[in-house]
Amino acid sequence: MQPQRNLLLIGLLLVTFMLWQSWMVDKAPKPAAPATAESSVPASSTGDVPNQNDASKVKHALLTLRSDVLELTVDTLGGDVVEAKLLKQTISQDSNQPFVLLEKQPQHSYIAQSGLIGRDGIDNQAERPVYTANGSDFALADGKDELVVPMTFTDAKGNIFTKRFVLKRNSYAVGVDYQVKNVSAQPLEVQFYGQLKQTIADPANQPSSPGMMSSAFHGAAYSSAEHRYEKVKFANIGDAKLDITTPAGWVGMMQHYFVTAWTGKADAKNHIYSNAVNVKADVKDSGDAIIGIKLPLTTVAANSEAVVGSSLWIGPKLQEQMAATAQHLDLTVDYGWLWFIAQPLFKLLKFLHSLVNNWGVAIVLITLIVRGGMYPLSKAQYTSMAKMRMLQPKLAALRERFGEDRQKMSQAMMELYKEEKVNPLGGCFPLLVQMPIFIALYWTLMESVELRHAPFMLWLTDLSAKDPYYVLPLLMGASMWYIQKMSPTTVTDPMQQKVMQFMPIIFTFMFLWFPSGLTLYWVVSNIVTITQQTLIFRQLEKKGLHTRKK
């Protein structure tokens, strides 16, 4: 297979890949809805999660909890997190305002709720509990690694429920637990739940995905014993009605670069559920999506205390920290079906960054390493191309000899290939190896929050955004054109020749909207290709194999 045909095949593979990923995000079949009770969430023998009506006449207040990376706003009504600011992530590169992940606004609401249900749960009533706290503004003190903020509620029987938020330095995992003090002579039965609730309509302030070809997922996700990582579109969440019992597990809502997730209790049977509420039948994308997890029932003996709770991740998709928070939570960094290639590539990219402290330079280095590792394949590809070019006169003679007899022509060609020790597919195999690596690296650069707002040099101030002056896409197109011009060809079909001549233009147009980090990889890769191809062709010509165009 000649380089021009390789370019055509690359283009077809790329377009097919982009169409496929868009279909997976936008047109994937809806998950089958399991047979469950018609309630706001799956029912249980210990009580159901309330509908969480936001309207309340009870006087309540907002608390501010601040660590070095998070600023949370907690409503004393129910103790929900109604706002979360990521202090080390800005809204845009030229802004000093922290990125707001959770919020409660009239047009859009995205909050993290939690409570106690069950026979003696305090969130079973029409009005949720209103907690009291010793202050309204809490901050992680200098020299301290942990901030603990307790809020208390006493029920009608005198039982004391203390809801605690635990924030740790440099951590986006927030501990949320209840200390239940049973002062009665009877045991209490309570069950912790944590759920995420978000307006289904896309908010206007969501960060846009860089590049017209990108399809960063915005919706719900969960992990169970059967599914390490499963996504559910908001549009399908009402039909899905998840009703899953699983050890450990987690539930989350995700968008490009960021995720919020409640974790289940390890080595215990937790219950995952989902639903859509406040949906208007005649309004598209209306209502709120809910996904949550219930921990096992906890029995608090008479005149004793018990603690029950979970962990809430609120932050960017940092793989190592998420993996330490919950098993498979790091899979929300969605590398697709080539995750087994993308994950090692990201680890290598991160290691290189630790050496050079510049993500752009790290991309250049990983390109050199990847292309250097594939040099033997490239050499085999170009050698096969050169040999195929040498056989063209003999192949033309066979066509004249056998004419329209395709069977005899095929047999004669195979004998010729065998005699000359030429593999006609030798030029295809390296391409089949390179394309998965390119796609995996595409997702690595697309999904890595570390590249968000990361500068390279000169005008390239954000590797996750397109090149503002389109310099890299133009260099990519020019280098692709040069590779095409310097490569040997046996293509005689006029239509194929025209298509291949337009491939650099088509690719340049596609890359205008690609993240500059990915375009940088492609430009460097083309430069390496030109260098390798020049060296290999010189070696082949010394052996008498003609490689240059006439």
Residue pairs with C-beta under 8 A, 6 or more apart in sequence:
1 9
1 385
1 425
1 427
1 428
1 431
2 385
2 388
2 427
2 487
2 488
2 489
2 490
2 491
3 385
3 483
3 484
3 487
3 488
3 489
4 484
4 487
4 489
4 491
4 496
4 497
4 500
4 503
5 491
5 496
5 500
6 427
6 431
7 480
7 484
7 500
7 503
7 504
8 496
8 499
8 500
8 503
9 431
10 431
10 435
11 503
11 506
11 507
13 435
14 510
17 439
18 213
21 215
21 336
22 215
24 215
25 215
25 217
26 215
28 233
30 233
30 236
30 239
30 240
31 232
31 236
31 239
31 240
33 239
33 240
33 241
34 241
34 242
34 243
36 42
36 43
36 241
36 243
37 43
39 48
40 48
40 49
40 50
40 51
40 275
40 277
40 290
41 48
41 49
41 195
41 273
41 274
41 275
41 290
41 292
42 48
42 241
42 242
42 243
42 271
42 273
44 191
44 271
44 294
46 117
46 118
46 119
46 121
46 189
46 191
46 297
47 117
47 118
47 119
47 121
47 124
47 191
48 117
49 115
49 117
49 123
49 193
49 195
49 273
49 292
49 294
50 115
50 117
50 123
50 124
50 125
50 128
51 277
52 78
52 113
52 128
52 195
52 197
54 109
56 77
56 127
56 128
58 77
58 127
58 130
59 130
60 75
60 76
60 77
60 130
61 75
61 76
61 136
62 73
62 74
62 75
62 76
62 82
62 136
63 73
63 74
63 75
63 76
63 133
63 135
63 136
63 137
63 138
63 149
63 151
64 71
64 72
64 73
64 74
64 136
64 137
64 138
65 71
65 72
65 73
65 74
65 138
65 139
65 147
65 149
65 165
65 167
66 72
66 87
66 137
66 138
66 139
66 140
66 147
66 167
67 139
67 140
67 147
67 167
67 168
67 169
67 171
68 87
68 88
68 140
68 169
68 170
69 86
69 87
69 88
69 170
69 171
69 172
69 315
70 84
70 85
70 86
70 87
70 167
70 172
70 174
70 314
70 315
71 84
71 85
71 87
71 98
72 81
72 83
72 84
72 85
72 102
72 165
72 167
72 174
72 314
73 81
73 82
73 83
73 84
74 80
74 81
74 82
74 149
74 151
74 165
75 82
76 130
76 131
76 132
76 133
76 151
77 128
77 129
77 130
78 113
78 115
78 123
78 128
78 129
79 114
79 115
79 129
79 131
79 151
79 163
80 111
80 112
80 113
80 114
81 102
81 111
81 112
81 113
81 174
81 312
81 314
82 102
82 103
82 104
82 111
83 100
83 102
83 103
83 104
84 100
84 101
84 102
84 103
84 112
84 260
84 314
85 98
85 99
85 100
85 101
86 98
86 99
86 100
86 101
86 172
86 258
86 314
86 315
86 316
87 98
88 98
89 98
89 99
89 258
89 315
89 316
89 452
90 96
90 97
90 98
90 99
90 453
91 97
91 98
91 99
91 100
91 205
92 453
93 453
93 461
93 462
93 465
99 207
99 258
100 205
101 110
101 258
101 260
101 314
101 315
102 110
102 111
102 112
102 260
102 314
103 109
103 110
103 111
104 110
104 111
107 199
107 203
107 204
108 199
108 201
108 203
108 204
108 205
109 197
109 198
109 199
109 288
110 196
110 197
110 198
110 199
110 203
110 253
110 260
111 196
111 197
111 198
112 194
112 195
112 196
112 260
112 262
112 312
112 314
113 194
113 195
113 196
113 197
113 292
114 176
114 192
114 193
114 194
114 195
114 262
114 310
114 312
115 121
115 122
115 123
115 128
115 129
115 192
115 193
116 122
116 123
116 161
116 178
116 180
116 190
116 191
116 192
116 193
116 308
117 123
117 124
117 190
117 191
117 193
117 294
118 124
118 189
118 190
118 191
118 297
118 298
119 188
119 189
119 190
120 159
120 188
120 189
120 190
121 190
121 191
122 128
122 129
122 153
122 155
122 161
122 190
123 129
123 193
129 153
129 155
129 161
130 153
131 151
131 152
131 153
131 163
132 151
132 152
132 153
133 149
133 150
133 151
133 152
134 150
138 147
138 149
139 147
140 146
140 147
140 167
140 169
141 147
144 169
145 168
145 169
146 166
146 167
146 168
146 169
147 166
147 167
147 168
148 164
148 165
148 166
149 164
149 165
149 166
149 167
150 162
150 163
150 164
150 179
151 162
151 163
151 164
152 160
152 161
152 162
152 163
153 160
153 161
153 162
153 163
154 160
154 161
155 161
157 183
157 184
158 183
158 184
159 180
159 181
159 182
159 183
159 184
159 188
160 180
160 181
160 183
161 178
161 179
161 180
161 181
162 178
162 179
162 180
162 181
163 176
163 177
163 178
164 175
164 176
164 177
164 178
164 179
164 309
165 174
165 175
165 176
166 174
166 175
166 176
166 177
167 174
167 175
168 175
171 321
172 313
172 314
172 315
172 316
172 318
172 321
173 311
173 312
173 313
173 321
173 324
173 325
174 311
174 312
174 313
174 314
175 309
175 311
175 312
176 194
176 309
176 310
176 311
176 312
177 307
177 308
177 309
177 310
178 190
178 192
178 307
178 308
178 309
179 305
179 306
179 307
180 188
180 190
180 298
180 300
180 305
180 306
180 307
180 308
181 305
182 188
182 300
182 301
182 302
182 303
182 304
182 305
182 306
183 303
184 302
184 303
185 302
185 303
186 302
187 299
187 300
187 301
187 302
188 299
188 300
189 297
189 298
189 299
189 300
190 297
190 298
190 300
190 308
191 294
191 295
191 296
191 297
191 298
192 294
192 295
192 298
192 308
192 309
192 310
193 292
193 293
193 294
193 295
194 251
194 262
194 292
194 293
194 310
194 312
195 251
195 262
195 273
195 290
195 291
195 292
195 293
196 220
196 251
196 252
196 253
196 260
196 261
196 262
196 290
196 291
196 292
197 288
197 289
197 290
198 234
198 253
198 288
198 289
199 287
199 288
199 289
200 234
200 235
200 237
200 276
200 279
200 285
200 286
200 287
200 288
200 289
201 285
201 286
202 218
202 285
206 218
206 255
206 256
207 255
207 256
207 257
207 258
208 256
209 215
209 216
209 256
209 446
210 446
210 464
210 465
210 466
210 513
210 514
210 515
211 446
211 466
211 513
211 514
211 515
211 518
212 513
213 510
213 513
213 514
214 446
214 515
216 255
216 256
216 257
216 446
216 447
217 231
217 254
217 255
217 256
217 334
218 234
218 254
218 255
218 256
219 231
219 232
219 233
219 234
219 237
219 253
219 254
219 289
220 231
220 232
220 233
220 234
220 237
220 251
220 252
220 253
220 254
220 274
220 289
220 291
221 229
221 230
221 231
221 232
221 251
221 252
221 253
221 254
221 259
221 261
221 332
222 230
222 232
222 242
222 244
222 249
222 250
222 251
222 252
222 272
222 274
222 291
223 229
223 230
223 248
223 249
223 250
223 326
223 327
223 328
223 329
223 331
224 230
224 244
224 246
224 249
224 272
225 246
225 247
225 248
225 249
226 244
226 246
228 328
228 331
229 328
229 331
229 332
229 334
231 254
231 334
232 240
232 242
232 274
232 291
234 276
234 285
234 289
235 285
237 274
237 275
237 276
237 289
237 290
237 291
238 275
238 276
238 279
238 287
238 289
240 274
241 273
241 274
241 275
242 272
242 273
242 274
242 291
243 271
243 272
243 273
244 271
244 272
244 273
245 269
245 270
245 271
245 272
246 264
246 269
246 270
246 272
247 264
247 266
247 267
247 268
247 269
247 270
248 263
248 264
248 265
248 266
248 267
248 268
248 270
248 326
248 327
249 263
249 264
249 270
249 272
249 293
250 261
250 262
250 263
250 264
250 293
250 326
250 328
250 329
251 261
251 262
251 272
251 274
251 291
251 292
251 293
252 259
252 260
252 261
252 262
252 291
252 313
252 329
252 332
253 259
253 260
253 261
253 289
253 291
254 260
254 317
254 332
257 316
257 317
257 447
257 449
257 452
258 315
258 316
258 317
258 449
259 313
259 315
259 316
259 317
259 322
259 329
259 332
260 312
260 313
260 314
261 312
261 313
261 325
261 326
261 329
261 332
262 292
262 293
262 310
262 311
262 312
263 293
263 310
263 311
263 312
263 313
263 325
263 326
263 329
264 270
264 272
264 293
264 295
264 310
264 326
265 295
265 296
265 310
268 295
268 296
269 296
270 293
270 294
270 295
270 296
271 293
271 294
272 291
272 292
272 293
273 290
273 291
273 292
273 293
273 294
274 289
274 290
274 291
274 292
275 290
276 287
276 288
276 289
276 290
277 287
277 288
277 290
278 286
278 287
278 288
279 286
279 287
280 286
280 287
293 310
295 308
295 310
298 306
298 308
299 306
300 306
311 325
311 326
313 322
313 325
313 326
313 329
316 449
316 452
317 330
317 332
317 333
317 447
317 449
318 449
319 330
319 333
319 346
320 330
322 329
322 330
322 332
322 333
323 329
323 330
331 339
333 346
333 447
333 448
334 443
334 447
335 342
335 343
335 440
335 443
335 444
335 447
336 342
336 439
336 443
338 436
338 439
338 440
338 443
341 436
341 437
341 440
342 440
342 441
342 443
342 444
342 447
345 366
345 370
345 437
345 440
345 441
345 444
346 444
346 448
348 366
348 369
349 359
349 362
349 363
349 366
349 444
349 448
350 362
350 450
352 361
352 362
352 365
352 366
353 359
353 362
353 450
355 362
356 362
356 365
358 455
358 456
358 457
359 450
359 451
359 454
359 456
359 463
359 517
360 454
360 455
360 456
360 457
360 460
360 463
360 517
360 520
361 456
363 445
363 463
363 517
363 520
363 521
363 524
364 520
364 524
366 441
366 521
367 521
367 524
367 525
367 528
368 524
368 528
370 437
370 441
370 525
371 378
371 525
371 528
371 529
371 532
372 528
374 430
374 433
374 434
374 437
375 532
377 429
377 430
377 433
377 434
378 430
378 529
378 532
378 533
378 536
379 532
379 536
380 426
380 429
380 430
381 426
381 427
381 429
381 430
381 431
382 533
382 536
382 537
382 540
382 547
383 426
383 536
383 540
383 545
384 422
384 423
384 424
384 426
384 427
385 426
385 427
385 487
385 488
385 547
386 488
386 537
386 540
386 545
386 546
386 547
387 420
387 422
387 426
387 545
388 422
388 424
388 427
388 490
389 488
389 490
389 545
389 546
389 547
390 545
390 546
391 416
391 417
391 420
391 422
392 490
394 416
395 413
395 416
398 409
398 412
398 413
398 416
399 409
401 412
402 408
402 409
402 412
416 422
417 423
417 424
441 518
441 521
442 518
445 451
445 463
445 464
445 515
445 517
445 518
445 521
446 515
446 518
451 463
451 464
451 515
451 517
452 462
452 464
453 461
453 462
453 464
454 462
454 463
454 464
454 517
455 461
455 462
455 463
456 463
456 516
456 517
456 520
459 467
459 468
459 469
459 471
460 467
460 472
460 516
460 520
462 516
463 515
463 516
463 517
463 520
464 515
464 516
464 517
465 515
465 516
466 512
466 513
466 514
466 515
466 516
466 519
467 473
467 512
467 516
467 519
470 512
472 511
472 516
472 519
472 520
472 523
473 508
473 511
473 512
473 514
473 519
474 508
475 523
476 507
476 508
476 511
476 519
476 522
476 523
476 526
477 504
477 505
477 507
477 508
477 511
478 504
479 523
479 526
479 527
479 529
479 530
480 503
480 504
480 507
480 508
480 526
481 504
482 530
483 526
483 529
483 530
483 533
484 500
484 501
484 503
484 504
485 549
486 530
486 533
486 534
486 537
486 548
486 549
487 533
487 549
488 546
488 547
488 548
488 549
489 549
491 497
491 500
511 519
511 522
537 547
537 548
540 547
541 547
541 548
